[in-house]
Amino acid sequence: MNYKISFQERAKLGMEILSKQSPVTLEKARAQAERLSQASKSKVKKHL
């Protein structure tokens, strides 16, 4: 990773990466949040 990058260059690079990603619907985001929530709960149970 290039650490000698300015904040503006980093922001521009981030925007380019985001523009290449496919759009996410609110339903998909909620489903992913629920799935991750369930996964984190199951991990807690395994450690106990």
LINLIN-V640498 format. One record per helix or strand of 2 or more residues. SS is the DSSP state (hx for helix, st for strand). FROM is the first residue (numbers start at 1). TO is the last residue. If there is no record, write none. Layout:
ss: (SS:SS)
from: (FROM:FROM)
to: (TO:TO)
This chain:
ss: (hx:hx)
from: (7:26)
to: (20:47)
